[in-house]
Amino acid sequence: MNISIFYEKKDKYKTIRDLTYHIGNVGVDLKKTKENVQDIEIAKFSYDDAKYIRREMQINNEDLYLLFMYIDVYSEDEKELEIQLNNIEGLLQGNGIQTRRANFRQEQLFFSCLPLMQNHYDIKNASKRNVLTSGLVGTYPFISSSIFDEEGVFFGNNIFNNSLIFIDKFNREKYKNGNMCVFGTSGAGKSFFSKLQILRNWLIGIEQFVIDPEREYEKICNNLNGVILKIGPSSKTYINIFDIREESSEDNKGFLATKIQKLLGFFSLIFGEMTEDTKSFIEKKIIETYNQKGITFDDTTLYKEKDKNKIEIKPIFKDTTEMPLFEDFYQVLKQDKMGEKYANYLQPFINGSLNYFNQYTNIELENKLLIADIYELGEENLKYGMYIFTDLFWDKIKKDRKIRKAIYLDEIWRLIGVTSNKEVASFIYKIFKTIRKYSGCSIAITQDVSDLFSLENGIYGKSILNNSCIKIFFSLEEENIKVLEEHSNLTEKEKIEIRSLNKGECMMFVDQSHTIIKVCCSDEEKLLIQG
């Protein structure tokens, strides 16, 4: 198939004069006509169109062009040619484009499709269309905006012109933040895309932290010599939720106050939605628990006493064995009648199936790739593991502002959806809002778009979406597209394109640039990702 497009610019002065004459004549006819309703409607459309074109040319400085588009289809077999013609006509007419076959004018059309710059007179009158400058721009074929940052990471190929898409998420002069949302139905390719990003970011030395609820990142972690952190019944690695880490507070001030807010979020996952009275009670008991370990709102209580026999240049921060455990908090709650009810909620964490939460932290964090495997926690307890690891990784991210880093939150709807609460969702939103200050970026990954916007009328999901400069939409179900439409500026054309994306294709929004890309990788990359 060959396509040929011609443009002819009309004389502006003459066009406006002719339009004015036409508008006057049709206006008189509309006042005097006694024809049927159909004729009146046709005349009115013509009248309105002429006025619109004249207004655009006079006020918005538009020009009027004649547009001619010819398609030359060829085949070695006559039946196959007819099938191809029917397919092309159906496709064009399905998109609202009228077609006419060049019967008895095939030769003229053939020459018009050759690179001879000949727009044959015999077919011009049958194919011409009016178009203004703004509409003309959209008719240029095979042209699409490309994104190419010199120090960027390869995302894929622009499917319209096969150009390479490179994005440097950490370029603060170009992007206000490096946050990214990756949405897509199961099997659309979002997990493979995320693993490719992890691999390519690892190659340029970016520290990465991944929350993995479905045990999808184990192979790539092993192949890149990363560290897998597991919490579950059979795991031998533990994290103490009561740990206060030196990097956990802004400017090394208010350690206990900062930790209390995080613990209130965590315990709201266990106790459910808490009233202000309940929060005050729980906060009081948390303070008592830390006081038993000699930790108060005085930040100096978090540093070890100096050894008189040693010269210590810098005070040493207390380690995990000097922090409270779940059991300590449990005992404090039991001492109060009001606290007995909440102590019962904690029974599984002390003597039951979740007793691995009641342990001192013993994990190794000195690696550029850390994968939090929480698969063994099961569906009901995933949110606990996701929160604990997110808290841990957030402290790690804040440790050094000069090092570039990224945190991936897979199945993020569990933390900001209907199964969560506003305290936890606020914590996640804070990460997306402030991580750029620490040379970092957050990546939200989910297939349950409707659940993402289910908490508090979707304000947290929308906030995270709005605080992400890069939005990646793989193929989505109709229900999820409708939800996404309510919280983003998707056009009708974009909704149709998202619905019809093939596996491995995605629509990418980078600030104001919208394009469709094909995720590409080398055989070596595929081997590192898949095994």
Helices and strands as residue ranges (DSSP letters): E 2-9, H 12-32, H 37-59, E 64-72, H 78-94, H 106-113, H 121-127, E 129-132, H 133-137, E 153-158, E 164-167, E 180-183, H 190-203, E 207-212, H 218-223, E 227-230, G 246-248, G 250-252, H 255-271, H 276-292, G 299-302, G 320-322, H 326-334, H 337-345, H 347-350, G 355-357, E 369-373, G 375-377, H 378-397, E 405-410, H 413-416, H 422-434, G 435-438, E 440-446, H 449-452, G 455-458, H 459-466, E 470-473, H 478-487, H 492-499, E 505-510, E 513-518, H 523-530
